[in-house]
Amino acid sequence: MADTVSDFLLKRLHAWGVRHIYGYPGDGINGIMGALGRAQDNGLDLTFVQSRHEELSAFMACGHAKFTGEVGVCLATSGPGAIHLLNGLYDAKLDHQPVVAIVGQQARAALGGDYQQEVDLLSLFKDVAHEFVHMATTPEQVRHLVDRAIRIARDQRTVTCIILPNDLQDLDAVEAPPHKHGTVHSGIDKPAMHVAPPDEELRKAAEILNAGEKVAMLVGAGALHATDEIIAVAERLGAGVAKALLGKAAVPDDLPYVTGSIGLLGTKPSWELMKDCDTLLMVGSSFPYSEFLPQEGQARGVQIDIDGRKLNLRYPMELGLVGDARETLRALLPLLVPRQSDRWRKTVEKNTKQWWEILEARAMSEADPVNPQRVFWELSPRLPEDCIITCDSGSAANWYARDLKFRRGMMGSLSGGLATMGPAVPYAIAAKFAHPDRPVVALVGDGAMQMNGINGLITIAKYWREWRNPRLAIMVLNNGDLNQVTWEQRAMQGDPKYEASQVLPNFPYAAFARMLGLEGIRVERPEELASAWDTALRSNTPVLLEVLTDPNVPPLPPHITREQAMAYLSALWNRDPDSLAVVKNSARQWWDSVAPGKERKRS
């Protein structure tokens, strides 16, 4: 049988290094699915991973990109299948991940005829894949469409899209277009991204940084590969280091001058670091919340980013450097002068040490039945050395950001820019396919679990026996509440909890996992947590750890504004249904913040 366009498509993807395609079948991509069935016979080491929904396919492709640095590929049929990809693709776009979406379309002759499942896909994907979205109309196009889609996704760290009408998929392949006018002859290349600014700009940056006495660093996802360089620069400058949420794994949390996450989900020492610094060095981050950065004019600033469009976007920097984080910091380091005084560094380290004591006290504070902070605090020292951690949006992200101490070699991510619910479990699945030998932990709220995670469990049950190391733990915070939104209603809007929108239906998460042939553990008392985590992290079968947690433990921000305090009091005054429990837990958390480790009178 002669190669079809679909066979050639897969061969070209394989030549670019693609080994996993995450998707869901449909008649709009039958030709591609047939080629996937022949891929092994054609000598291709290519795995198709079937999700339960196309949104999960796109999340998996995004997670694959996050945990490998490679291009993630997702596949969907025409019409509704293509539409379902969008949320996961926007997650990739806003977190600057290279993802290629391949989608089917109705036959070319039918287009414009109001045919079944005919959707204007070029318009639909025009925003999410704005750097490159094109539809193939002849076999000769396919080579350069694949080449450009992957190259642009890699170079721009963004989403691209190829649309393939279903009748085109079964035509005879054309591997090389004719050598004549009007044809495009593309090729495969994988250039290394080693970009550093010119020496003159590096010297200017060094002058600014050397003049500072209280230097703060903020590192993000663009610095994940520059751990050694960040540490070296921080040591040279005597700087404290705060981390944007997507940069949590950029530097280990066991370094005494690493203040942890920044922002609403961040830490008090990160807040103090930014409030008191006189110089800011931002590396590989487009952290969006200016209220958590220094006051305008307070600090001189230097920013490093591979994308010049991100410079001077969040704080008026004195100098912006376009370059790769690792290469730029390496070039900058010899120009930096070691600090003579360690007063600033000692202040940062003191604040950070006190903060970890506060977090421990808060985590061990009583709750009804289990304090959600304790779930993460008990996990932190038990994290396997080379684990990959995924987290969902919601209150789980608060405790992920604050209570987990990342050590060198760990990876972790969540939905940063889009902050969508639902990616933690598909991220975890992609992590297991990308790194089958590494243990993976997914941290999920019950809202996100009901939205996407339950379906993700079915996918895990389908594939886990194929993984060389099947260790995968999924923890669900079962509090029966869409908790993050409940607290936002209280603290930002001044409204009491609206039970019609916030209360979730009960679901037996651990029992459902056992129905699927996985392991299920249900924890109802805090003293059960330690042994439950030990069991989950050692198990050779994927585990669903369901923990009944208290929805009324407040995720206190690092700095409470007057407006937030007044809104909070207004919500309680307006007969919040959980006001008594909220007041008790708030009092406990406040006490543990001002007097960690000291006993208080029983509430």
N, C-alpha and C positions, 0 to 999 in steps of 0.2 A: 504493500500500500504506500503510495506517495505521501510525503509529508503534507499536512494541511497547514493553513495559516495558524491554527491553534497549536499544532506541533512546533512550528517555528517560533511562535510566541514563547512557549515554555523553554525551548532551547536557548533563546536569546536571554531570557531571565536567568537561566542557569549559568550562562556564560558571564553574567554580571555578578554572580555569587549568591543568587537567591536560592535558598534551600527549603523554605517553608512558605506556603500560601494559606492564609486563613480565610475561610469563606463558607458559603452556603449555596447549594445548587439551585438551578431553575432553568426553564427552557430557553431563556435568553442567553445562556452560556453553555448549552448542551455540547457545542463543538469543543469548547475548552475542557469541559469535564471529560469528554471522550479522550482528549489528548492526555489529560492527567492520568487516566486509566492505562495509557500506553507509555507513560513517561519512563517507567523502570525498564521496559523492554527497549526503549530508545537510549538507554544508558544514562538516564538522568537521576541524580540523587535528589529527588524532590518530594517533599511530604505535603499532602493536602490535609489541613486540620479543619474538621467540620465543626462549626460553632452551632449554637441553638438559634441564633438570630444574627442578622448582618451587623447590627450595632456592635455586638460582641466581637465579630470578625475584625472590625476596624479598631476596636480597643486592643485586641490581640496584636494587630500589626503595629500599633503605637507602642505597646509594651515591648514588643520584639525590638523595635528601634531604640527604645530607651535603654534596654539592658544589653544590647550588643553593639550599638553605634552603627549598625548596618541599616539598609533600607528595609522597612517592613512592607509586605505586600498583602492586600486583601482583595477578595473577589466576590462579586455579587451579580445577580441576574438583572435584567432590565426592570424598569418601572419601580415597583415597591421595594425590590431588593436593593436597588441603587439608592433609593430614598433613605432606607434604613441605615446605610453606612454613615450618614452625614454627621451625627453627633460624635461618633468615635473619630471621624476625620477632623472635625473641628478641635477635638482634644489634641490630636497630633499637631495641627497647625498652630494652635496657641501655645503649645509647649515646644515648638520649633523642632519637631521630629520628622525625619525623612520617611514618608509613607507614599506608596504608589497604589492607587485604587484602579482596579480593572473591572469594568462593568459592561454588561451586555446591552444590546439595543435591538429593537425590532428590525426586520429585514429592510434593506435600503430602499427597495421599491415601494414599501408601505409608508415611509416617513412622510409626514405632511398630510396623511390621509385619515387622521383621527383614529388610528388603529388601537386595538387593545394593548394596554401597558405602554403605549407610546407616550413618553415624557420627554420634554426638551432638556436632555441631560447636559448639553453644553451650557445652557443657562443655569441649570440647577447647581452644577459644580463650579460655576464661574467664580464664586467668591472663595469657597474653601480650597480650591485648587487653582487659584488665580495665576500662579506662576506658569502653569502649563496644564491645559486640558484640551484634548483634541479627539476627534472621532476619525477612525480609519474608514476610508471608502474604497481603497484598492489594496491588494496584497503587497504591492511595492512600498507602501507607506509604513508597514508594521515595524520594519527594522529601525527606522529612524525615530518612530514614535516611542518605542521601548527605550532606545538609547537616550533620547532626550528626557523622557519622563524620569528615568533613574538618575541620570546625571544632574538634572535640575533639583530633584528631591534631595540628593546628597549635598550638592553645592550650596543650596539655599536653605537646607534643613527645613523642608516644608512638604506640603502635600501636592502631589500631581495626579493626573487621572487620564486613563486611556479608555475610550469607548469603542467597543467592537460590535457592529451589527451581527446578528446571529447567522445570516446567510454568508457573510464574509468569512466567518470562522472555519467553514468547511471547504473553502476554495483551496486550490493547490498553492503551496507556499512559494514565495519568490524570495530567495535568500539574498540576492544581490539585484538591485534595480538596474535597468539598462543604462549604459554609459551615454547619456544624451541630455539635451537641454530639458530642464524642468524636473529633474530627478535629484534626490538627496542621498549622499553616500556617507553615512555616519559610521562611527567606530566605537570600540569599548576602550576606556582608559580609567584608571583609578588613581588620580593624582593625590599625593599626600598634602594635607593642609598644614603647612609649616609657614605661617605668616607672622612676621614681627614688624613693628613700626621702624622707621629710619632712626639712626643714631641720634640725630638732633632732637627729635621728639622724646626719645628715651631720656636724654640728658635734662630736658625741661621737666619731665615727670619726676626725675630723681631730685631736682632742686626743690620742687614743691613738697615732696614727701620728706626729704631730709630736714626741711625747715619746721616741720610739725613736731610738737611735743606730746600730743595726745592723738595718736593715729588709730583710726578705726578702719577695719576692712569688712566689706560685705561681699560674700562670694555666692555664686549661684550655679545653675546647671551647666553653664558654659565653662566652669572651672572644675568639673568632676574629674577630669583627667590630669589635673595639675596639683595634686595633693602635696607632693614634696616641695614644689615651688611656692605654694601658699605658705607652708610652714616656714620655709627658709626666709621669705620676705617678712612674715610676721615676727620671727625671731630677730631679724636685723633691725626692724623698725620699733620693736617693743610694742607691737600693736595687739589689740583685741580683735577677735574674728567672729563676726556674726554670719549667719547663714540664711539665705532665702530658702523657702520650703523645698524647692526642687534641687537645691544644692546641699541638702542635709548630709549626703555621703561624701561631700568634697573634702572635709577634714574631720578627723575623729573627735568625738565628744569627750574623750578622756584627757585631752590636752587642757591644762588649767586656764588658758586664756581664750578658749573657744566658748563663746557666750550662748551658743545655741541659735534657735530660730528667731526670726525677726517678724514683727507685724502683730496683727490681732491674735494670731495663734502662737505668738512668740513669747520670749522670756523677758523677765525684768532686767537682767544684766545686759541684754541686747538693747533694750530701751535706754538704759543708763549710758551704755557705750555711745550711742548716737546722740544722746542729749548733751553729753559733756565733751565730745571730741572736738579737736580743732582742725583735723585733716581726715578726709574720707577717701579711701581707695576701694572702688567698686570693680569687681572682676566677674565677668560673665553672668551678669544678672540684669534683668529688667523689672525687678521688684516694683510693684505699682503704687504702693501706699506711701505717699510723700509725708504723711503725718508721723511716720515712724523713722524718718530720716532727719538729719540735723536741720535746724531752722535755716532758711535761706540767708546766706551771708555769714553764718556761724563758722563754717568749716571750708577750707580750701579743698578742692576735689580733683581727683584723677580717676578716669574710668577706662577700663579695658574691655573691648568687646570685638568679636569677630565680625559683627554686623554694624557697619557705621551708622545705619539708620537708628540704632538703639542708643547712641551716644547722646548725652545731655537731655535725656527724655524725662528723668525723674528728679534730678537735682542739678542746678546750674554749675557744672564742672568747669574748673579752670583749664583742664586739658583732657581731650579724649584721644585714646590710642586705638586704632583699628588693628587688631591682631589676635592670633590664637593665644589663649590664656597662658598655657605652659611656655610657649616660645617667648612671649612678651615678658613674663615674669623672670625667666632665665636670663634674658638680655638685660633686664632692669637691675637684677640683684647685685652685680658687681659695682654699680653706681651708687648704691645705698650705703649710708654711713651708720654703723652700729650706735645705738642709743647709749649715752653716758649715764643717764638717770633711769632707774627702774620704778619710779614712783607711780607713773600711770599704769604700767603693767601690773604692779602689785594691787592697785585699786581694782583693776579689772578682774584679777584672779580672786580677790577677796569677795567681790560681788557674786562671782560665778559659784564659788564654793558655798556661800550662804544660800544661793538659789537652789542648788541641788539638795541642801538640807530642808528647805521649804517644800520642795516637790515630794521628798520622801514623807514628810509629815502630812502633807495633803493627801498623798496616796493611801496612807495608813489610817486616815480618819474614818470613823465609822460611817456607814451608809446603809440604805435599806433596799435590797439585801447586800449588794456588793458595790463598792466604790469603783467606778470605771477607771479612775487613775491607777488603782492598784493592779488592775489587769495588765496594764502596760509596764508598770514598775516591776512587777514580778517577772514579766517576760524579759526585760532588758538584760539582766546579767546572764540569762539562759540562751540568748541568741547565739546560734552556731556561728563559728568564725567567718565562714564564707557565705552566709545566707543572703538571700534576696528578699526584701520586705516590700510589700505593696499595701497601700492604704486607700480607703475610699473617702469621699467628701462627707462632711457631717461632723458630729462631735468626735468621732474616732480620730479625725485629723488633728484635733487639739492635743490629744494625749500622745499621738504619734510624734508630733512636732516637739513636744516638751519632755516627755517622760522616757523616751527611748534614747539610750546612749549608743550611737553608732561607733563601731570600731573599724580600724583600717581593714579594707578588703570587702566590707559589706556594700551592698547596693540597695537602693530603695527609691520608690517614686510613688506619686499619686497624680491626680489631675490638678495641675497648677493654674494655668491661665484660664481654662474653661471652668474649673472647679465643678465638674459634672458628677452626678451620682452614677455609680455602676461600674467603674473600671477596675476595681481592685481584684476581683476574681479572674476576669479575662487577662489582666496584666500577669497574674500569677501563673495562669496556664501557659501564656507565651514564655514566661521566664523558665518554666520547666522544659519546654521544647527547645529553647535556646541554650539552656544550661542544665541538661538532664541530671548532672551529678551534684548539683548544688541544692541544699534545702531552701524551701520557699515558705514564707509566712505572709498570709493576707489578713488584714485587719479591717473589719467591715461592720458598719452599723446595720441594724435590722431593716431600716428603710431601704438602703442600697441592696441588702441581701434579697429582699422581696422584689426589688425592681429588676435586677439582673443576676444576682449571685446564685439564686436557686437553680436557674437554668445552667449557669456555669458549672454547678456541681454535677449535672448530668454529663457534661462534656468531660469532666475529670474522671467520672466513673467509666466512661468509654475508653479513655486513653492511658490511665495511670500505670497499667501493667507494662506499657512500652518504655517507661522511663527507667534508666539504669538505677537511679536513686529515687524512689517514690516518695521521699519525705516532703510532705506538703501539709501545712496546718492553716486552716481557715478559722479565724476567731470572729464570732458574731456577738456584738453587744446587744443583748436582747433587753431593751427597756420599754418596748411598746410605744415609743414616741419618736417622731421626727425631730430629734432633740436639738440640733443646731438651729433650726428655724424657730423652735419654741423659745430658745434663749435670745435669738435675734429679735423676736417679737417683743420680748420683755425689755431687753436692754437698749434697743434702738428705736422701737416704735412706742414703747410705754404701754403696750397692750397685754392683757392677760392671755394665758395659753388658750387657744381656740381648739377645743377638743375635737370638733368635727373634722378639722383638717389635720390635726397633729397625732391623734391616737391611731396606732396601727393594729390590724387584726392579729390575733395570736397565731403563731405558727411553730410547729415542733421541729426546729432546725436540726438538732442532733438526731432525732428519730428519723427524719427524712434522709439524712446522710447514711444511716444504717440500712435503710430500705434500699439504697443504691449500692450496697456492698462496701461502703466506706466505714470508717470508724466515727462514732459520734459520742461526744462527752458533754454532759450538761452540769454546770457548776451553779450552785444556789447559795453557797456560803463562802466568805473570803478565805477561810482556812483551807479550802479545797483547791485554791488557785495554783499554788506552787506545784503540787503533785500532778495536777491536770496539765500544766504546761510541760512538765517533765515527760509525761506520757505522750503528749501530742508531738513534741519535738523529736522523740526517739522512735516513733512508730514507723514501721515499714509499709503502712497503708495510709493514704491521705486521711486526715482527721478534720472533722468539724467540731470546734470547741465553742459551745454555746454558753455564754455567761449572763446570768440574770443581774442586770446592773440598775443602779438608781438613776432615774432621769433627772433628779432634782439636785445633783451635784453641779455647781456652777462652773463653767469654763472661764474663770476670771481672766480678763485681758491683763497684759503687763502694766498697763496704766489706765486707771478708771477716770474718765472725764466727768465733769459735773453733769453734762448732758446725759451721759449713760446712767449715772447714779439716779438722777431725777426720773428718767424713763423707767428704770427698774422699780423704783418706789411706786410710781404710778401704776405699773402692772400689778404689783401686789395689793395696792390700795383698791384697785378695781376688781377685786375678788377673783384673783387667779385661783383656779381649782386646786393647785398644789402649793398655795402660799405658805402654809405652816411648815411643810417639809423644805421648801425653798429657803425660808428664813433660818431654819435650824442648820441646814447644810452651809449656807452662806456664812453664818456665824462661825462654824467650825473651820471653814476654809480661811476666813479672815484671821482667826486666832493662830492657825498653823502658819500663816504668812508672817505674823509679827512675832510669834514666839514658838518657832519650830522645836519639837521635841519636848516641850513643857506641857504638863498635864493641865487640863482645863476642867471646870465643873461640868458634870454630865448635863446634856441638854434635856 
